[in-house]
Every structure is written in structure tokens, then in C-alpha cells.
Amino acid sequence: MRQEEIILETENAKVRVIEIQKNTSSSWHHHTELTDNCFCLIGEIKVHTKNPDFTVTLKPGERRTIEPGIVHNIENATIDKAKYLLVQGTGKYDFIESNL
């Protein structure tokens, strides 16, 4: 389960606070133009990417940047809910799912 609060949404940028419950992750996806900046707020989140393959666990106050074209997903790494700030820009928003 996932909840989100939109802070800002324009033609070239999107800012949201996203809450994800335990044992939950986003689908594998990438963006054509947007850079994702993930800032952990509550709990811990894991950022997984493909090509290059890596996983990083973020704690509150830590962030990770994911460049356009990098296939990735975000996972709750805690036993309770996790919350993160997602700043996306600049460019047209898209969400292209990958079959991984």
C-alpha cells in the first residue's frame, strides 16, 4: 500500500511525499527525461537500480539521485511504514515500467 501527497506539480517538475508500508516497493521503471532525487524522511528505504546494478539503504536525512534512463525501484526497508520526499525534474513526466 502506498500513499502520496503532491507538494508541487508543473509541466517540468513533480514533488511528492510518498509513504510506503512494510513489504512494499514500487514497480521497476525508468524515466526518459526526469532525474529522481529521493530523500528519506521516516524509516529506511532501499533504492535499487539496474545497469549499473546497485542497492543503497537510505536513513532519514540521506538522499540518492537517479539519472534519466536508469531502471530502478524503491522499497520499504523497515518493519513499519517508511516515508520519503521525491523531487523529480526537469522534463516531461513519464513512468516506463520494466519487466524485471
Beta strands, then each sheet from edge to edge (+ up, - down):
strand 1: 2-9
strand 2: 13-20
strand 3: 29-30
strand 4: 35-42
strand 5: 45-50
strand 6: 54-58
strand 7: 63-66
strand 8: 71-76
strand 9: 82-89
strand 10: 96-97
sheet 1: 1+ 2- 9+ 4- 7+
sheet 2: 3+ 10-
sheet 3: 6+ 5- 8+
end
